[in-house]
Amino acid sequence: MSKGLTSRKENYSQWYNDLVIKADLAEYSSVRGCMVIKPYGYAIWEKMQSVLDKMFKDTGHSNAYFPLFIPKSFLSREAAHVEGFAKECAVVTHYRLKNSPSGNGIEVDETARLEEELIIRPTSETIIWNTYKNWIQSYRDLPLLINQWANVVRWEMRTRLFLRTTEFLWQEGHTAHATKEEAIEETLKILDIYSSFARDWMALPVVRGTKTEVERFAGAVETYSIEALMQDGKALQSGTSHFLGQNFAKAFDVTFLNREGRLEHVWATSWGVSTRLMGALIMAHSDDRGLILPPKLAPIQVVIVPIYKKTEDLELISRKAAGIKKKLEQEGITVRYDDRDTNKPGWKFAEYELKGVPVRLALGPRDIENNTVEIARRDTLEKSLHPFDGIENLVSDMLEEIQSNIYKKAVDFKEKNTFRVDTYEEFREIIEKKGGFVLAHWDGTNETEEKISSETKATIRCIPLDSEKEEGLCIVTGKPSAQRVLFARAY
């Protein structure tokens, strides 16, 4: 199954595309720039959704849904916001089609032009804050903690499955608060949720930090992000949380009576992660044989493959496999018993290896006779024989070990490929020849940031929150710098 995969060393980008398609995660659609997420890929996304949704609800958030269409005038109310998204917007101008006079198909009915064009949401701040104006009158209505699971459209010229498509899926949280301090606390709380999810579920170490003014979300006062490192040495922004100040509240006149009876504008946040996390999951862990999935997010955690030649052997194996499957499922493990007669065991082994199933059990007549089963791990490719007794505890422990091992491997890779430099010459050499995360001093100006980006294609991914403050001199200008910032080439 993996023979059709380009190797990572040969062409990392092609390897990624090959893997997404061959592992049945997604495919390009007939709509340019858009993708079809296939059942196996969507099953992974559903697991991500389920975990994140619980994390949001456990911290007091509720789900709602807002319109896909946004009146054009809404976007113009927040100047930085419209400037940031104007070039990516898809616009609806008409509401009706008609038969072509020539009889060849249909065409737009020019008499059915909308009085005001509608924007297909690139993000929902404007439509949501226009709604919040009707929901918020008093401090008793705050905080308002809302999340929505939705699709968005941002017109893209160059697309890549999961990483950058014209339409993609995400969640977007939008909250309103009585004070600046509460809104900032919310912004950081969500950043912690994203960091925990990446670490504990995706087995992905990330760097938490603030964005520079150049990289900040359009309309935000402060943007926080989590940045992950992929195996090709490029960074992937994997989640963002924005402190919006009172910008959108003022743009849409969302006010409340505080406890003292004074009218104030509310304080806001917005935050989101998208199906881009699927790309991170694939690129951070997988190898030239296929996917390597953290067990916590794998749609199938264990597959049982029967090895047989005679029909009567299959009946015996199936009974034994049913008992093993039941024991594993009682431990909360998702199991598939693959008794398809259309493919041989070796083909199935390769298929499940390609799809990243964490544990494979092979069971034949001789195994039943010897009271053993062969267990193969996807992360290390190790195989071993084990007795049936206690198999549920053994596999449960093995899944935890695989989850930890995948995370440790990613941590080791990140540490090995994080560099500290003090000169621009050294910076350029590492960016060009090695890639990875580079911690370097920067003088804090947009001009220097843009110079570095134009000359090296490396951007400031974030100003790390968890690093010690270390004063130094900017690698380009030699001007004072309060701390090192994180540079990398990025997706």
BELDA-V638031 format. One record per helix or strand of 2 or more residues. SS is the DSSP state (alpha for helix, beta for strand). FROM is the first residue (numbers start at 1). TO is the last residue. If there is no record, write none. Layout:
ss->(SS,SS)
from->(FROM,FROM)
to->(TO,TO)
This chain:
ss->(alpha,alpha,beta,beta,alpha,beta,beta,alpha,alpha,beta,beta,beta,alpha,beta,alpha,alpha,beta,beta,alpha,beta,beta,beta,alpha,beta,beta,beta,alpha,alpha,beta,alpha,beta,alpha,beta,alpha,beta,beta,alpha,beta,alpha,beta,alpha,beta,beta,beta,beta)
from->(2,12,26,35,39,62,69,72,79,90,97,106,110,113,125,139,144,167,180,207,222,235,247,255,263,267,276,295,302,311,335,345,359,365,372,383,391,418,424,437,446,459,472,480,484)
to->(4,22,28,37,58,63,71,75,88,94,99,108,112,120,135,141,153,177,200,210,229,245,251,257,265,274,285,297,307,330,338,354,364,370,377,387,416,420,433,441,456,464,473,481,488)
